[in-house]
Amino acid sequence: LYTYLVLFATLMMVIGGGISIFMAAADLVSPPGYYQNFEDFKQVYHDQKVPTEESKSLTDAEIRERYDQMVKDEKNRARENAKNQIIKSLGFIVIPLPIFLYFNNMRKKQSDI
């Protein structure tokens, strides 16, 4: 019974790691979008609680440039998080897989006896 419980637990960990890797790979290929639109971003620049001279003197083109840069930075951050998640998820495959294989061999030896 112990052997089967270990096999089940390690198999579930490997499957969970595989699913997590797939989800992180999807985020890496197509990172989630940035949800603040340009008009909201522009409004934040003009409605700051303590307006700075810089925020009041920016043109729409300069604000658009900052918005585009923020969107790029957000996508890069999402990609970096996805890479990090893939590495973490590999642990859920690399660590329990040898244990699963060892106990599976033990199970086979027990059934041959």
Biopython code that builds the backbone (N, CA, C, O; Angstrom):
import numpy as np
from Bio.PDB.StructureBuilder import StructureBuilder

atoms = [
    (1, "LEU", "N", (0.827, -1.194, 0.000)),
    (1, "LEU", "CA", (0.000, 0.000, 0.000)),
    (1, "LEU", "C", (0.874, 1.263, 0.000)),
    (1, "LEU", "O", (0.586, 2.232, -0.702)),
    (2, "TYR", "N", (1.953, 1.231, 0.806)),
    (2, "TYR", "CA", (2.861, 2.375, 0.888)),
    (2, "TYR", "C", (3.447, 2.689, -0.488)),
    (2, "TYR", "O", (3.533, 3.853, -0.881)),
    (3, "THR", "N", (3.844, 1.659, -1.207)),
    (3, "THR", "CA", (4.437, 1.844, -2.541)),
    (3, "THR", "C", (3.448, 2.527, -3.472)),
    (3, "THR", "O", (3.822, 3.438, -4.211)),
    (4, "TYR", "N", (2.210, 2.103, -3.447)),
    (4, "TYR", "CA", (1.202, 2.700, -4.317)),
    (4, "TYR", "C", (0.895, 4.147, -3.931)),
    (4, "TYR", "O", (0.641, 4.985, -4.797)),
    (5, "LEU", "N", (0.918, 4.434, -2.634)),
    (5, "LEU", "CA", (0.699, 5.819, -2.200)),
    (5, "LEU", "C", (1.825, 6.730, -2.673)),
    (5, "LEU", "O", (1.574, 7.846, -3.126)),
    (6, "VAL", "N", (3.057, 6.260, -2.568)),
    (6, "VAL", "CA", (4.202, 7.045, -3.043)),
    (6, "VAL", "C", (4.121, 7.223, -4.555)),
    (6, "VAL", "O", (4.372, 8.315, -5.065)),
    (7, "LEU", "N", (3.773, 6.156, -5.274)),
    (7, "LEU", "CA", (3.623, 6.260, -6.728)),
    (7, "LEU", "C", (2.549, 7.285, -7.101)),
    (7, "LEU", "O", (2.744, 8.092, -8.010)),
    (8, "PHE", "N", (1.436, 7.251, -6.407)),
    (8, "PHE", "CA", (0.352, 8.184, -6.693)),
    (8, "PHE", "C", (0.776, 9.628, -6.417)),
    (8, "PHE", "O", (0.552, 10.517, -7.239)),
    (9, "ALA", "N", (1.389, 9.851, -5.251)),
    (9, "ALA", "CA", (1.792, 11.216, -4.877)),
    (9, "ALA", "C", (2.825, 11.778, -5.849)),
    (9, "ALA", "O", (2.717, 12.925, -6.281)),
    (10, "THR", "N", (3.827, 10.968, -6.192)),
    (10, "THR", "CA", (4.860, 11.470, -7.101)),
    (10, "THR", "C", (4.311, 11.664, -8.511)),
    (10, "THR", "O", (4.702, 12.603, -9.203)),
    (11, "LEU", "N", (3.418, 10.793, -8.936)),
    (11, "LEU", "CA", (2.808, 10.957, -10.259)),
    (11, "LEU", "C", (1.986, 12.249, -10.316)),
    (11, "LEU", "O", (2.038, 12.973, -11.311)),
    (12, "MET", "N", (1.231, 12.538, -9.258)),
    (12, "MET", "CA", (0.457, 13.782, -9.218)),
    (12, "MET", "C", (1.379, 15.001, -9.253)),
    (12, "MET", "O", (1.051, 15.998, -9.896)),
    (13, "MET", "N", (2.517, 14.939, -8.579)),
    (13, "MET", "CA", (3.466, 16.055, -8.600)),
    (13, "MET", "C", (4.038, 16.260, -10.007)),
    (13, "MET", "O", (4.171, 17.395, -10.464)),
    (14, "VAL", "N", (4.373, 15.172, -10.686)),
    (14, "VAL", "CA", (4.922, 15.271, -12.042)),
    (14, "VAL", "C", (3.864, 15.841, -12.993)),
    (14, "VAL", "O", (4.173, 16.692, -13.827)),
    (15, "ILE", "N", (2.631, 15.379, -12.872)),
    (15, "ILE", "CA", (1.561, 15.895, -13.730)),
    (15, "ILE", "C", (1.328, 17.384, -13.445)),
    (15, "ILE", "O", (1.189, 18.179, -14.374)),
    (16, "GLY", "N", (1.286, 17.754, -12.179)),
    (16, "GLY", "CA", (1.115, 19.169, -11.811)),
    (16, "GLY", "C", (2.242, 20.034, -12.337)),
    (16, "GLY", "O", (2.003, 21.146, -12.809)),
    (17, "GLY", "N", (3.477, 19.534, -12.262)),
    (17, "GLY", "CA", (4.616, 20.272, -12.810)),
    (17, "GLY", "C", (4.519, 20.436, -14.311)),
    (17, "GLY", "O", (4.856, 21.490, -14.850)),
    (18, "GLY", "N", (4.058, 19.394, -14.990)),
    (18, "GLY", "CA", (3.896, 19.467, -16.438)),
    (18, "GLY", "C", (2.848, 20.486, -16.840)),
    (18, "GLY", "O", (3.040, 21.244, -17.791)),
    (19, "ILE", "N", (1.742, 20.503, -16.115)),
    (19, "ILE", "CA", (0.681, 21.481, -16.393)),
    (19, "ILE", "C", (1.189, 22.894, -16.143)),
    (19, "ILE", "O", (0.923, 23.804, -16.928)),
    (20, "SER", "N", (1.916, 23.073, -15.055)),
    (20, "SER", "CA", (2.446, 24.392, -14.728)),
    (20, "SER", "C", (3.450, 24.864, -15.775)),
    (20, "SER", "O", (3.473, 26.045, -16.122)),
    (21, "ILE", "N", (4.275, 23.958, -16.277)),
    (21, "ILE", "CA", (5.222, 24.318, -17.330)),
    (21, "ILE", "C", (4.484, 24.729, -18.587)),
    (21, "ILE", "O", (4.859, 25.706, -19.234)),
    (22, "PHE", "N", (3.441, 23.999, -18.940)),
    (22, "PHE", "CA", (2.658, 24.346, -20.123)),
    (22, "PHE", "C", (2.038, 25.726, -19.985)),
    (22, "PHE", "O", (2.071, 26.515, -20.929)),
    (23, "MET", "N", (1.474, 26.028, -18.822)),
    (23, "MET", "CA", (0.859, 27.331, -18.605)),
    (23, "MET", "C", (1.893, 28.452, -18.654)),
    (23, "MET", "O", (1.634, 29.509, -19.229)),
    (24, "ALA", "N", (3.063, 28.229, -18.055)),
    (24, "ALA", "CA", (4.119, 29.244, -18.082)),
    (24, "ALA", "C", (4.659, 29.431, -19.492)),
    (24, "ALA", "O", (4.994, 30.549, -19.884)),
    (25, "ALA", "N", (4.747, 28.347, -20.258)),
    (25, "ALA", "CA", (5.211, 28.462, -21.643)),
    (25, "ALA", "C", (4.215, 29.270, -22.467)),
    (25, "ALA", "O", (4.612, 30.037, -23.345)),
    (26, "ALA", "N", (2.930, 29.105, -22.189)),
    (26, "ALA", "CA", (1.921, 29.902, -22.892)),
    (26, "ALA", "C", (2.078, 31.379, -22.556)),
    (26, "ALA", "O", (1.931, 32.227, -23.437)),
    (27, "ASP", "N", (2.373, 31.703, -21.304)),
    (27, "ASP", "CA", (2.610, 33.097, -20.917)),
    (27, "ASP", "C", (3.892, 33.642, -21.537)),
    (27, "ASP", "O", (3.991, 34.832, -21.834)),
    (28, "LEU", "N", (4.865, 32.766, -21.727)),
    (28, "LEU", "CA", (6.123, 33.188, -22.342)),
    (28, "LEU", "C", (5.913, 33.514, -23.816)),
    (28, "LEU", "O", (6.434, 34.512, -24.314)),
    (29, "VAL", "N", (5.161, 32.684, -24.505)),
    (29, "VAL", "CA", (4.913, 32.889, -25.933)),
    (29, "VAL", "C", (3.982, 34.077, -26.152)),
    (29, "VAL", "O", (4.221, 34.911, -27.026)),
    (30, "SER", "N", (2.928, 34.147, -25.360)),
    (30, "SER", "CA", (1.944, 35.216, -25.517)),
    (30, "SER", "C", (1.644, 35.804, -24.140)),
    (30, "SER", "O", (0.696, 35.382, -23.478)),
    (31, "PRO", "N", (2.450, 36.779, -23.705)),
    (31, "PRO", "CA", (2.249, 37.336, -22.366)),
    (31, "PRO", "C", (0.899, 38.033, -22.245)),
    (31, "PRO", "O", (0.381, 38.573, -23.223)),
    (32, "PRO", "N", (0.332, 38.018, -21.038)),
    (32, "PRO", "CA", (-0.952, 38.690, -20.852)),
    (32, "PRO", "C", (-0.831, 40.178, -21.176)),
    (32, "PRO", "O", (0.221, 40.784, -20.970)),
    (33, "GLY", "N", (-1.900, 40.750, -21.676)),
    (33, "GLY", "CA", (-1.884, 42.150, -22.083)),
    (33, "GLY", "C", (-1.885, 43.102, -20.903)),
    (33, "GLY", "O", (-2.195, 42.738, -19.769)),
    (34, "TYR", "N", (-1.526, 44.331, -21.217)),
    (34, "TYR", "CA", (-1.557, 45.393, -20.218)),
    (34, "TYR", "C", (-2.931, 46.042, -20.296)),
    (34, "TYR", "O", (-3.386, 46.384, -21.387)),
    (35, "TYR", "N", (-3.600, 46.219, -19.164)),
    (35, "TYR", "CA", (-5.017, 46.556, -19.178)),
    (35, "TYR", "C", (-5.340, 48.039, -19.049)),
    (35, "TYR", "O", (-6.493, 48.423, -19.243)),
    (36, "GLN", "N", (-4.370, 48.881, -18.730)),
    (36, "GLN", "CA", (-4.653, 50.305, -18.641)),
    (36, "GLN", "C", (-4.543, 50.909, -20.036)),
    (36, "GLN", "O", (-3.515, 50.758, -20.696)),
    (37, "ASN", "N", (-5.576, 51.581, -20.481)),
    (37, "ASN", "CA", (-5.503, 52.168, -21.815)),
    (37, "ASN", "C", (-4.785, 53.517, -21.763)),
    (37, "ASN", "O", (-4.496, 54.042, -20.688)),
    (38, "PHE", "N", (-4.510, 54.053, -22.922)),
    (38, "PHE", "CA", (-3.733, 55.286, -23.009)),
    (38, "PHE", "C", (-4.450, 56.454, -22.351)),
    (38, "PHE", "O", (-3.813, 57.274, -21.690)),
    (39, "GLU", "N", (-5.753, 56.543, -22.521)),
    (39, "GLU", "CA", (-6.497, 57.676, -21.950)),
    (39, "GLU", "C", (-6.416, 57.675, -20.424)),
    (39, "GLU", "O", (-6.265, 58.733, -19.813)),
    (40, "ASP", "N", (-6.515, 56.491, -19.802)),
    (40, "ASP", "CA", (-6.385, 56.399, -18.342)),
    (40, "ASP", "C", (-4.976, 56.773, -17.904)),
    (40, "ASP", "O", (-4.787, 57.481, -16.915)),
    (41, "PHE", "N", (-3.995, 56.290, -18.648)),
    (41, "PHE", "CA", (-2.601, 56.604, -18.342)),
    (41, "PHE", "C", (-2.362, 58.105, -18.435)),
    (41, "PHE", "O", (-1.694, 58.687, -17.580)),
    (42, "LYS", "N", (-2.905, 58.725, -19.467)),
    (42, "LYS", "CA", (-2.757, 60.162, -19.685)),
    (42, "LYS", "C", (-3.419, 60.934, -18.549)),
    (42, "LYS", "O", (-2.887, 61.942, -18.083)),
    (43, "GLN", "N", (-4.578, 60.460, -18.106)),
    (43, "GLN", "CA", (-5.306, 61.118, -17.027)),
    (43, "GLN", "C", (-4.495, 61.109, -15.735)),
    (43, "GLN", "O", (-4.516, 62.085, -14.986)),
    (44, "VAL", "N", (-3.782, 60.017, -15.467)),
    (44, "VAL", "CA", (-2.954, 59.927, -14.266)),
    (44, "VAL", "C", (-1.875, 61.000, -14.293)),
    (44, "VAL", "O", (-1.561, 61.591, -13.259)),
    (45, "TYR", "N", (-1.312, 61.254, -15.451)),
    (45, "TYR", "CA", (-0.272, 62.276, -15.553)),
    (45, "TYR", "C", (-0.819, 63.676, -15.280)),
    (45, "TYR", "O", (-0.110, 64.521, -14.733)),
    (46, "HIS", "N", (-2.048, 63.922, -15.647)),
    (46, "HIS", "CA", (-2.602, 65.262, -15.467)),
    (46, "HIS", "C", (-3.302, 65.446, -14.124)),
    (46, "HIS", "O", (-3.498, 66.581, -13.689)),
    (47, "ASP", "N", (-3.677, 64.379, -13.470)),
    (47, "ASP", "CA", (-4.428, 64.476, -12.207)),
    (47, "ASP", "C", (-3.631, 64.016, -10.997)),
    (47, "ASP", "O", (-4.212, 63.535, -10.024)),
    (48, "GLN", "N", (-2.338, 64.153, -11.038)),
    (48, "GLN", "CA", (-1.537, 63.757, -9.875)),
    (48, "GLN", "C", (-1.899, 64.643, -8.692)),
    (48, "GLN", "O", (-2.234, 65.816, -8.855)),
    (49, "LYS", "N", (-1.826, 64.052, -7.481)),
    (49, "LYS", "CA", (-2.157, 64.822, -6.279)),
    (49, "LYS", "C", (-1.208, 66.003, -6.109)),
    (49, "LYS", "O", (-1.625, 67.103, -5.746)),
    (50, "VAL", "N", (0.082, 65.757, -6.379)),
    (50, "VAL", "CA", (1.070, 66.828, -6.331)),
    (50, "VAL", "C", (1.631, 66.957, -7.743)),
    (50, "VAL", "O", (2.643, 66.334, -8.066)),
    (51, "PRO", "N", (0.993, 67.748, -8.574)),
    (51, "PRO", "CA", (1.446, 67.845, -9.964)),
    (51, "PRO", "C", (2.854, 68.429, -10.041)),
    (51, "PRO", "O", (3.182, 69.408, -9.371)),
    (52, "THR", "N", (3.647, 67.818, -10.854)),
    (52, "THR", "CA", (4.998, 68.329, -11.069)),
    (52, "THR", "C", (5.003, 69.130, -12.352)),
    (52, "THR", "O", (4.116, 68.990, -13.194)),
    (53, "GLU", "N", (5.993, 69.953, -12.487)),
    (53, "GLU", "CA", (6.117, 70.746, -13.708)),
    (53, "GLU", "C", (6.288, 69.829, -14.920)),
    (53, "GLU", "O", (5.769, 70.094, -16.004)),
    (54, "GLU", "N", (7.037, 68.735, -14.697)),
    (54, "GLU", "CA", (7.283, 67.800, -15.800)),
    (54, "GLU", "C", (5.979, 67.191, -16.302)),
    (54, "GLU", "O", (5.765, 67.088, -17.510)),
    (55, "SER", "N", (5.099, 66.785, -15.370)),
    (55, "SER", "CA", (3.857, 66.129, -15.794)),
    (55, "SER", "C", (2.918, 67.096, -16.503)),
    (55, "SER", "O", (2.140, 66.669, -17.356)),
    (56, "LYS", "N", (2.964, 68.361, -16.182)),
    (56, "LYS", "CA", (2.083, 69.341, -16.819)),
    (56, "LYS", "C", (2.611, 69.769, -18.187)),
    (56, "LYS", "O", (1.832, 70.173, -19.051)),
    (57, "SER", "N", (3.921, 69.685, -18.391)),
    (57, "SER", "CA", (4.488, 70.189, -19.631)),
    (57, "SER", "C", (4.665, 69.116, -20.706)),
    (57, "SER", "O", (5.124, 69.423, -21.806)),
    (58, "LEU", "N", (4.315, 67.881, -20.411)),
    (58, "LEU", "CA", (4.485, 66.818, -21.395)),
    (58, "LEU", "C", (3.425, 66.919, -22.496)),
    (58, "LEU", "O", (2.254, 67.189, -22.229)),
    (59, "THR", "N", (3.858, 66.699, -23.716)),
    (59, "THR", "CA", (2.915, 66.670, -24.833)),
    (59, "THR", "C", (2.281, 65.290, -24.925)),
    (59, "THR", "O", (2.745, 64.343, -24.290)),
    (60, "ASP", "N", (1.224, 65.179, -25.715)),
    (60, "ASP", "CA", (0.569, 63.884, -25.894)),
    (60, "ASP", "C", (1.525, 62.859, -26.493)),
    (60, "ASP", "O", (1.474, 61.681, -26.139)),
    (61, "ALA", "N", (2.390, 63.295, -27.390)),
    (61, "ALA", "CA", (3.353, 62.375, -28.007)),
    (61, "ALA", "C", (4.331, 61.836, -26.972)),
    (61, "ALA", "O", (4.681, 60.656, -27.006)),
    (62, "GLU", "N", (4.774, 62.686, -26.053)),
    (62, "GLU", "CA", (5.701, 62.237, -25.001)),
    (62, "GLU", "C", (4.996, 61.296, -24.026)),
    (62, "GLU", "O", (5.574, 60.302, -23.585)),
    (63, "ILE", "N", (3.765, 61.609, -23.700)),
    (63, "ILE", "CA", (3.001, 60.723, -22.807)),
    (63, "ILE", "C", (2.764, 59.380, -23.498)),
    (63, "ILE", "O", (2.869, 58.332, -22.860)),
    (64, "ARG", "N", (2.446, 59.401, -24.794)),
    (64, "ARG", "CA", (2.255, 58.166, -25.560)),
    (64, "ARG", "C", (3.530, 57.335, -25.567)),
    (64, "ARG", "O", (3.480, 56.111, -25.448)),
    (65, "GLU", "N", (4.670, 58.002, -25.705)),
    (65, "GLU", "CA", (5.958, 57.301, -25.700)),
    (65, "GLU", "C", (6.186, 56.610, -24.354)),
    (65, "GLU", "O", (6.633, 55.464, -24.305)),
    (66, "ARG", "N", (5.873, 57.320, -23.261)),
    (66, "ARG", "CA", (6.015, 56.716, -21.925)),
    (66, "ARG", "C", (5.044, 55.558, -21.731)),
    (66, "ARG", "O", (5.387, 54.541, -21.127)),
    (67, "TYR", "N", (3.835, 55.721, -22.246)),
    (67, "TYR", "CA", (2.842, 54.654, -22.154)),
    (67, "TYR", "C", (3.324, 53.421, -22.917)),
    (67, "TYR", "O", (3.259, 52.306, -22.400)),
    (68, "ASP", "N", (3.804, 53.615, -24.134)),
    (68, "ASP", "CA", (4.308, 52.490, -24.934)),
    (68, "ASP", "C", (5.475, 51.803, -24.244)),
    (68, "ASP", "O", (5.580, 50.576, -24.264)),
    (69, "GLN", "N", (6.354, 52.592, -23.634)),
    (69, "GLN", "CA", (7.485, 52.004, -22.905)),
    (69, "GLN", "C", (6.996, 51.201, -21.706)),
    (69, "GLN", "O", (7.539, 50.138, -21.409)),
    (70, "MET", "N", (5.972, 51.702, -21.014)),
    (70, "MET", "CA", (5.436, 50.980, -19.864)),
    (70, "MET", "C", (4.796, 49.666, -20.303)),
    (70, "MET", "O", (4.925, 48.654, -19.613)),
    (71, "VAL", "N", (4.109, 49.672, -21.445)),
    (71, "VAL", "CA", (3.502, 48.444, -21.963)),
    (71, "VAL", "C", (4.594, 47.431, -22.305)),
    (71, "VAL", "O", (4.458, 46.246, -22.000)),
    (72, "LYS", "N", (5.680, 47.893, -22.941)),
    (72, "LYS", "CA", (6.804, 46.996, -23.263)),
    (72, "LYS", "C", (7.423, 46.431, -21.997)),
    (72, "LYS", "O", (7.719, 45.239, -21.919)),
    (73, "ASP", "N", (7.617, 47.297, -21.003)),
    (73, "ASP", "CA", (8.199, 46.838, -19.735)),
    (73, "ASP", "C", (7.312, 45.801, -19.057)),
    (73, "ASP", "O", (7.807, 44.833, -18.479)),
    (74, "GLU", "N", (6.009, 46.006, -19.129)),
    (74, "GLU", "CA", (5.068, 45.062, -18.518)),
    (74, "GLU", "C", (5.129, 43.704, -19.213)),
    (74, "GLU", "O", (5.098, 42.666, -18.551)),
    (75, "LYS", "N", (5.215, 43.708, -20.545)),
    (75, "LYS", "CA", (5.320, 42.438, -21.288)),
    (75, "LYS", "C", (6.630, 41.734, -20.969)),
    (75, "LYS", "O", (6.658, 40.513, -20.815)),
    (76, "ASN", "N", (7.717, 42.498, -20.868)),
    (76, "ASN", "CA", (9.004, 41.897, -20.511)),
    (76, "ASN", "C", (8.957, 41.305, -19.106)),
    (76, "ASN", "O", (9.512, 40.234, -18.859)),
    (77, "ARG", "N", (8.289, 42.010, -18.181)),
    (77, "ARG", "CA", (8.169, 41.492, -16.816)),
    (77, "ARG", "C", (7.363, 40.199, -16.811)),
    (77, "ARG", "O", (7.706, 39.256, -16.098)),
    (78, "ALA", "N", (6.301, 40.150, -17.597)),
    (78, "ALA", "CA", (5.479, 38.939, -17.676)),
    (78, "ALA", "C", (6.288, 37.777, -18.258)),
    (78, "ALA", "O", (6.162, 36.643, -17.796)),
    (79, "ARG", "N", (7.114, 38.052, -19.263)),
    (79, "ARG", "CA", (7.957, 37.003, -19.849)),
    (79, "ARG", "C", (8.992, 36.499, -18.841)),
    (79, "ARG", "O", (9.231, 35.296, -18.740)),
    (80, "GLU", "N", (9.599, 37.417, -18.102)),
    (80, "GLU", "CA", (10.576, 37.013, -17.086)),
    (80, "GLU", "C", (9.905, 36.169, -16.004)),
    (80, "GLU", "O", (10.483, 35.186, -15.539)),
    (81, "ASN", "N", (8.696, 36.542, -15.603)),
    (81, "ASN", "CA", (7.962, 35.744, -14.618)),
    (81, "ASN", "C", (7.647, 34.357, -15.164)),
    (81, "ASN", "O", (7.697, 33.373, -14.426)),
    (82, "ALA", "N", (7.321, 34.271, -16.460)),
    (82, "ALA", "CA", (7.024, 32.978, -17.076)),
    (82, "ALA", "C", (8.272, 32.097, -17.097)),
    (82, "ALA", "O", (8.191, 30.903, -16.810)),
    (83, "LYS", "N", (9.422, 32.678, -17.434)),
    (83, "LYS", "CA", (10.680, 31.907, -17.412)),
    (83, "LYS", "C", (10.973, 31.392, -16.005)),
    (83, "LYS", "O", (11.371, 30.243, -15.817)),
    (84, "ASN", "N", (10.767, 32.264, -15.028)),
    (84, "ASN", "CA", (10.987, 31.881, -13.634)),
    (84, "ASN", "C", (10.038, 30.755, -13.232)),
    (84, "ASN", "O", (10.446, 29.824, -12.537)),
    (85, "GLN", "N", (8.790, 30.826, -13.657)),
    (85, "GLN", "CA", (7.804, 29.792, -13.335)),
    (85, "GLN", "C", (8.171, 28.457, -13.986)),
    (85, "GLN", "O", (7.975, 27.402, -13.383)),
    (86, "ILE", "N", (8.695, 28.495, -15.197)),
    (86, "ILE", "CA", (9.118, 27.255, -15.867)),
    (86, "ILE", "C", (10.220, 26.581, -15.064)),
    (86, "ILE", "O", (10.192, 25.367, -14.864)),
    (87, "ILE", "N", (11.185, 27.358, -14.606)),
    (87, "ILE", "CA", (12.298, 26.799, -13.829)),
    (87, "ILE", "C", (11.777, 26.196, -12.523)),
    (87, "ILE", "O", (12.186, 25.104, -12.130)),
    (88, "LYS", "N", (10.875, 26.911, -11.858)),
    (88, "LYS", "CA", (10.303, 26.388, -10.612)),
    (88, "LYS", "C", (9.505, 25.116, -10.867)),
    (88, "LYS", "O", (9.574, 24.173, -10.080)),
    (89, "SER", "N", (8.755, 25.083, -11.954)),
    (89, "SER", "CA", (7.920, 23.927, -12.257)),
    (89, "SER", "C", (8.745, 22.706, -12.624)),
    (89, "SER", "O", (8.318, 21.574, -12.398)),
    (90, "LEU", "N", (9.916, 22.928, -13.187)),
    (90, "LEU", "CA", (10.791, 21.788, -13.495)),
    (90, "LEU", "C", (11.151, 21.012, -12.234)),
    (90, "LEU", "O", (11.381, 19.804, -12.285)),
    (91, "GLY", "N", (11.200, 21.708, -11.108)),
    (91, "GLY", "CA", (11.469, 21.038, -9.837)),
    (91, "GLY", "C", (10.398, 20.021, -9.490)),
    (91, "GLY", "O", (10.684, 19.005, -8.857)),
    (92, "PHE", "N", (9.154, 20.291, -9.905)),
    (92, "PHE", "CA", (8.063, 19.356, -9.639)),
    (92, "PHE", "C", (8.099, 18.153, -10.573)),
    (92, "PHE", "O", (7.315, 17.218, -10.410)),
    (93, "ILE", "N", (8.991, 18.170, -11.538)),
    (93, "ILE", "CA", (9.172, 17.010, -12.407)),
    (93, "ILE", "C", (10.495, 16.323, -12.075)),
    (93, "ILE", "O", (10.540, 15.104, -11.911)),
    (94, "VAL", "N", (11.557, 17.095, -11.979)),
    (94, "VAL", "CA", (12.897, 16.542, -11.786)),
    (94, "VAL", "C", (13.044, 15.850, -10.430)),
    (94, "VAL", "O", (13.699, 14.812, -10.340)),
    (95, "ILE", "N", (12.454, 16.400, -9.391)),
    (95, "ILE", "CA", (12.623, 15.820, -8.052)),
    (95, "ILE", "C", (11.779, 14.553, -7.856)),
    (95, "ILE", "O", (12.334, 13.532, -7.449)),
    (96, "PRO", "N", (10.470, 14.567, -8.124)),
    (96, "PRO", "CA", (9.692, 13.353, -7.849)),
    (96, "PRO", "C", (9.818, 12.254, -8.903)),
    (96, "PRO", "O", (9.516, 11.098, -8.609)),
    (97, "LEU", "N", (10.256, 12.583, -10.126)),
    (97, "LEU", "CA", (10.317, 11.566, -11.178)),
    (97, "LEU", "C", (11.249, 10.405, -10.827)),
    (97, "LEU", "O", (10.844, 9.255, -10.996)),
    (98, "PRO", "N", (12.474, 10.642, -10.349)),
    (98, "PRO", "CA", (13.319, 9.498, -9.969)),
    (98, "PRO", "C", (12.717, 8.675, -8.825)),
    (98, "PRO", "O", (12.877, 7.455, -8.782)),
    (99, "ILE", "N", (12.032, 9.343, -7.910)),
    (99, "ILE", "CA", (11.384, 8.620, -6.807)),
    (99, "ILE", "C", (10.277, 7.736, -7.366)),
    (99, "ILE", "O", (10.125, 6.585, -6.956)),
    (100, "PHE", "N", (9.500, 8.285, -8.310)),
    (100, "PHE", "CA", (8.446, 7.511, -8.955)),
    (100, "PHE", "C", (9.037, 6.295, -9.661)),
    (100, "PHE", "O", (8.529, 5.185, -9.506)),
    (101, "LEU", "N", (10.096, 6.490, -10.428)),
    (101, "LEU", "CA", (10.718, 5.380, -11.161)),
    (101, "LEU", "C", (11.271, 4.324, -10.209)),
    (101, "LEU", "O", (11.134, 3.128, -10.465)),
    (102, "TYR", "N", (11.894, 4.757, -9.115)),
    (102, "TYR", "CA", (12.446, 3.815, -8.135)),
    (102, "TYR", "C", (11.329, 2.971, -7.519)),
    (102, "TYR", "O", (11.443, 1.748, -7.444)),
    (103, "PHE", "N", (10.251, 3.623, -7.080)),
    (103, "PHE", "CA", (9.162, 2.879, -6.452)),
    (103, "PHE", "C", (8.399, 2.031, -7.465)),
    (103, "PHE", "O", (7.847, 0.990, -7.109)),
    (104, "ASN", "N", (8.364, 2.462, -8.713)),
    (104, "ASN", "CA", (7.731, 1.650, -9.745)),
    (104, "ASN", "C", (8.537, 0.371, -9.970)),
    (104, "ASN", "O", (7.960, -0.704, -10.134)),
    (105, "ASN", "N", (9.864, 0.481, -9.977)),
    (105, "ASN", "CA", (10.715, -0.719, -10.080)),
    (105, "ASN", "C", (10.529, -1.617, -8.871)),
    (105, "ASN", "O", (10.503, -2.841, -8.996)),
    (106, "MET", "N", (10.400, -1.004, -7.693)),
    (106, "MET", "CA", (10.149, -1.794, -6.481)),
    (106, "MET", "C", (8.827, -2.551, -6.604)),
    (106, "MET", "O", (8.739, -3.722, -6.232)),
    (107, "ARG", "N", (7.811, -1.885, -7.122)),
    (107, "ARG", "CA", (6.496, -2.502, -7.292)),
    (107, "ARG", "C", (6.583, -3.690, -8.246)),
    (107, "ARG", "O", (5.994, -4.742, -7.999)),
    (108, "LYS", "N", (7.329, -3.507, -9.346)),
    (108, "LYS", "CA", (7.482, -4.591, -10.317)),
    (108, "LYS", "C", (8.192, -5.783, -9.692)),
    (108, "LYS", "O", (7.804, -6.928, -9.926)),
    (109, "LYS", "N", (9.237, -5.523, -8.893)),
    (109, "LYS", "CA", (9.966, -6.595, -8.231)),
    (109, "LYS", "C", (9.078, -7.318, -7.242)),
    (109, "LYS", "O", (9.157, -8.540, -7.118)),
    (110, "GLN", "N", (8.220, -6.570, -6.524)),
    (110, "GLN", "CA", (7.311, -7.191, -5.551)),
    (110, "GLN", "C", (6.268, -8.060, -6.244)),
    (110, "GLN", "O", (5.871, -9.098, -5.714)),
    (111, "SER", "N", (5.826, -7.644, -7.417)),
    (111, "SER", "CA", (4.798, -8.419, -8.120)),
    (111, "SER", "C", (5.401, -9.654, -8.788)),
    (111, "SER", "O", (4.687, -10.624, -9.044)),
    (112, "ASP", "N", (6.714, -9.632, -9.077)),
    (112, "ASP", "CA", (7.380, -10.795, -9.677)),
    (112, "ASP", "C", (7.609, -11.901, -8.641)),
    (112, "ASP", "O", (7.760, -13.067, -9.006)),
    (113, "ILE", "N", (7.635, -11.552, -7.386)),
    (113, "ILE", "CA", (7.913, -12.540, -6.341)),
    (113, "ILE", "C", (6.746, -13.419, -6.084)),
    (113, "ILE", "O", (6.816, -14.305, -5.232)),
]
sb = StructureBuilder()
sb.init_structure("model")
sb.init_model(0)
sb.init_chain("A")
sb.init_seg("    ")
for serial, (resi, resn, name, xyz) in enumerate(atoms, 1):
    if name == "N":
        sb.init_residue(resn, " ", resi, " ")
    sb.init_atom(name, np.array(xyz, "f"), 0.0, 1.0, " ", f" {name:<3s}", serial, name[0])
structure = sb.get_structure()
